[in-house]
Amino acid sequence: MRLPEPLLDGTLVRRYQRFLADVQLADGTLVTAHTPNTGSMKQCAVPGHRVLVSLSDNPKRKLQHTLELIRVNGHWVDTHTHRTNRVVEEGLKTGRIAELSGFRVSPEYPFGGSRIDFLLENGAGRALVEVKNVTLCCEPQTACFPDAVTTRGQKHLRELMEAVRQGYRAVIFFLVQRGEAAAFTPADAIDPEYGRLLREAAAAGVEVLAYKSLVSPRENRVGERIPVLL
């Protein structure tokens, strides 16, 4: 998926009130950027990290800048959670996710008390896919999720287990944005209930997939699959 152009180089001064970040641009200008991420952004929202921000020409926007990428440990990390599903949708439609190829793709499928990210359909059946954006590493080369307690994420796991009971194929898909990651695991120290439910879901037949993203200042796309450690 192509990123907005042009992106402006800067340095993160601080992130606050969840959706705001002060950024000093390369020319010395201090701007406040919208931050489309509700998580803690632990390890990413660190003052002094290099960032890239976009600039909107929409006069109705309160904040003209948006925080797009953060440089962490030598890699660009896409913390823009609204983009995550579009990256995965592109990967589904172009066959980059081998385990989920050959389906018609419908986003935002209502199931239970939620809207599951994708319904996949073909002649063999239907699959529900819930996507999670991963920006944290719990160990130097092991990405983990979540970066804060997520009751919403716990609810999604329960609904995927219910989908399996109803005859659906169900998948929890972790898009890992950390370029150094070689494996994925639940962040038990942050949300032990999520880790417990993820293991319960896997035992109940929910498929757990983790793929790395390939992030550059120009694009974000689905890369290689990495092992899941439960």
C-alpha positions as CSV (number, residue, x, y, z in Angstrom):
1,M,0.0,0.0,0.0
2,R,1.4,3.4,-1.0
3,L,1.9,5.9,1.8
4,P,0.9,9.6,1.5
5,E,3.3,11.8,-0.3
6,P,5.3,13.8,0.5
7,L,6.4,12.7,4.0
8,L,8.2,15.3,6.1
9,D,11.2,14.3,8.2
10,G,11.2,15.2,11.9
11,T,12.0,14.3,15.5
12,L,9.4,13.2,18.1
13,V,9.2,15.7,21.0
14,R,6.4,14.0,22.9
15,R,3.2,12.0,22.4
16,Y,0.3,12.9,24.7
17,Q,-3.5,12.6,25.2
18,R,-3.2,9.5,23.0
19,F,-4.0,11.2,19.7
20,L,-1.5,14.1,19.8
21,A,2.3,14.3,19.1
22,D,4.6,17.2,19.0
23,V,7.1,16.9,16.3
24,Q,10.1,19.1,15.4
25,L,10.4,19.1,11.6
26,A,13.8,19.2,9.9
27,D,13.5,22.9,9.3
28,G,13.1,23.5,13.0
29,T,9.3,24.1,12.9
30,L,7.4,22.6,15.9
31,V,4.0,21.1,14.8
32,T,1.3,19.1,16.6
33,A,0.4,15.9,14.6
34,H,-2.6,13.6,14.8
35,T,-1.6,10.2,16.1
36,P,-4.0,7.5,14.8
37,N,-3.2,4.9,17.4
38,T,-5.0,4.2,20.7
39,G,-2.4,1.9,22.2
40,S,0.5,2.8,24.4
41,M,3.0,2.9,21.5
42,K,5.6,1.6,24.0
43,Q,9.1,1.6,22.5
44,C,7.8,3.7,19.6
45,A,6.5,6.9,21.0
46,V,9.9,7.8,22.5
47,P,11.1,11.4,22.5
48,G,14.1,11.8,20.2
49,H,13.0,9.1,17.7
50,R,13.0,10.1,14.0
51,V,9.6,10.3,12.5
52,L,7.8,10.9,9.2
53,V,4.6,13.0,9.1
54,S,2.2,13.7,6.3
55,L,0.6,17.1,5.6
56,S,-3.1,17.4,4.6
57,D,-4.5,20.2,2.5
58,N,-8.0,19.7,3.9
59,P,-9.0,23.0,5.5
60,K,-11.6,21.3,7.7
61,R,-9.0,19.3,9.6
62,K,-8.1,20.6,13.0
63,L,-4.6,19.2,12.7
64,Q,-2.9,19.3,9.3
65,H,-0.1,16.9,10.2
66,T,-0.4,13.1,10.8
67,L,2.2,10.9,12.4
68,E,2.9,8.1,9.8
69,L,6.1,6.3,10.7
70,I,8.6,6.1,13.6
71,R,12.2,4.9,13.3
72,V,12.9,2.2,15.9
73,N,16.2,0.1,16.1
74,G,17.0,1.0,12.5
75,H,13.6,0.1,11.0
76,W,10.6,2.1,10.1
77,V,7.5,1.2,12.2
78,D,4.0,1.9,10.9
79,T,2.0,2.9,14.0
80,H,-0.9,4.2,11.9
81,T,-3.5,1.6,13.0
82,H,-6.1,2.8,10.5
83,R,-3.8,1.6,7.6
84,T,-3.2,-1.9,9.0
85,N,-6.4,-3.4,7.6
86,R,-5.8,-1.9,4.2
87,V,-2.3,-3.4,4.1
88,V,-3.7,-6.8,5.0
89,E,-6.7,-6.4,2.5
90,E,-4.2,-5.7,-0.3
91,G,-2.2,-8.8,0.8
92,L,-5.4,-10.9,0.8
93,K,-6.4,-9.7,-2.7
94,T,-3.0,-10.1,-4.3
95,G,-2.3,-13.5,-2.8
96,R,0.6,-12.5,-0.6
97,I,-0.9,-14.4,2.3
98,A,-0.7,-18.0,1.1
99,E,-2.9,-19.5,3.8
100,L,-5.7,-17.1,2.8
101,S,-5.5,-17.0,-0.9
102,G,-8.3,-17.7,-3.4
103,F,-11.2,-16.0,-1.4
104,R,-13.6,-13.1,-2.1
105,V,-12.8,-10.5,0.5
106,S,-15.5,-8.5,2.3
107,P,-14.4,-6.0,5.1
108,E,-16.2,-5.2,8.4
109,Y,-18.4,-8.4,8.7
110,P,-20.9,-8.2,11.6
111,F,-20.6,-11.2,13.9
112,G,-21.8,-11.5,17.5
113,G,-21.3,-8.2,19.2
114,S,-18.5,-7.0,16.9
115,R,-17.5,-6.3,13.4
116,I,-14.8,-8.8,12.4
117,D,-12.3,-7.2,10.0
118,F,-12.8,-9.6,7.1
119,L,-15.1,-12.2,5.8
120,L,-13.5,-14.5,3.2
121,E,-15.7,-16.7,1.0
122,N,-15.2,-19.2,-1.8
123,G,-16.8,-22.4,-2.9
124,A,-15.3,-24.4,0.0
125,G,-16.7,-22.2,2.8
126,R,-16.3,-19.0,4.8
127,A,-13.5,-17.7,7.0
128,L,-13.5,-14.8,9.5
129,V,-10.2,-12.9,9.9
130,E,-9.5,-10.5,12.7
131,V,-6.3,-8.3,12.3
132,K,-4.1,-6.9,15.0
133,N,-1.3,-4.3,14.5
134,V,1.9,-5.3,16.3
135,T,4.5,-2.5,17.2
136,L,6.1,-3.9,20.4
137,C,8.9,-6.3,21.0
138,C,9.0,-8.1,24.3
139,E,12.4,-9.6,23.6
140,P,15.0,-8.2,21.1
141,Q,13.7,-10.3,18.1
142,T,10.3,-11.4,19.4
143,A,7.3,-9.2,18.6
144,C,4.4,-9.3,21.0
145,F,0.8,-8.0,21.4
146,P,-0.9,-6.2,23.0
147,D,1.1,-3.1,24.2
148,A,-1.7,-2.3,26.7
149,V,-4.6,-4.3,28.2
150,T,-7.2,-4.8,25.5
151,T,-10.7,-5.9,26.6
152,R,-11.8,-5.4,23.0
153,G,-9.1,-7.8,21.8
154,Q,-10.2,-10.3,24.4
155,K,-13.7,-10.0,23.1
156,H,-12.6,-10.7,19.5
157,L,-10.9,-13.9,20.6
158,R,-14.0,-15.1,22.3
159,E,-16.0,-14.4,19.1
160,L,-13.5,-16.2,16.9
161,M,-13.9,-19.2,19.1
162,E,-17.7,-19.0,18.7
163,A,-17.2,-18.7,15.0
164,V,-15.4,-22.0,15.0
165,R,-18.2,-23.6,16.9
166,Q,-20.6,-22.3,14.3
167,G,-18.6,-23.9,11.5
168,Y,-16.5,-21.0,10.2
169,R,-12.8,-21.1,9.6
170,A,-11.5,-18.4,12.0
171,V,-8.1,-16.6,11.9
172,I,-6.4,-14.1,14.2
173,F,-3.8,-12.3,12.0
174,F,-1.0,-10.3,13.6
175,L,0.7,-7.8,11.2
176,V,4.1,-7.3,12.8
177,Q,5.5,-3.9,12.1
178,R,8.9,-4.4,13.8
179,G,11.5,-5.2,11.1
180,E,13.9,-6.9,13.5
181,A,11.3,-9.5,14.7
182,A,11.9,-13.1,13.9
183,A,8.9,-14.5,15.9
184,F,5.7,-13.5,17.6
185,T,4.3,-14.2,21.1
186,P,1.5,-12.8,23.2
187,A,2.5,-10.1,25.7
188,D,1.6,-12.0,28.8
189,A,3.3,-9.5,31.1
190,I,1.1,-6.7,29.8
191,D,-2.2,-8.6,29.4
192,P,-2.1,-12.1,30.8
193,E,-5.8,-12.6,30.0
194,Y,-5.2,-11.9,26.3
195,G,-2.4,-14.5,26.3
196,R,-4.6,-17.1,28.0
197,L,-7.4,-16.5,25.6
198,L,-5.1,-16.6,22.6
199,R,-3.8,-20.0,23.7
200,E,-7.4,-21.2,24.4
201,A,-8.5,-20.0,20.9
202,A,-5.6,-21.8,19.2
203,A,-6.5,-25.0,21.1
204,A,-10.2,-24.5,20.0
205,G,-9.2,-24.3,16.3
206,V,-8.7,-20.6,15.7
207,E,-5.7,-20.2,13.4
208,V,-3.0,-17.9,14.6
209,L,-0.9,-16.3,11.8
210,A,1.9,-13.7,12.1
211,Y,3.3,-11.9,9.1
212,K,5.9,-9.2,9.1
213,S,5.2,-6.0,7.2
214,L,7.7,-4.4,4.8
215,V,7.8,-0.7,5.6
216,S,9.5,2.1,3.8
217,P,8.8,5.8,3.4
218,R,7.0,4.9,0.2
219,E,4.9,1.9,1.1
220,N,3.8,-0.8,3.6
221,R,3.0,-4.3,2.3
222,V,2.7,-7.8,3.7
223,G,6.1,-9.6,3.9
224,E,7.1,-13.0,5.2
225,R,5.4,-15.3,7.7
226,I,7.1,-15.7,11.1
227,P,6.7,-18.3,13.8
228,V,4.1,-17.9,16.5
229,L,5.3,-19.0,20.0
230,L,2.4,-19.8,22.4
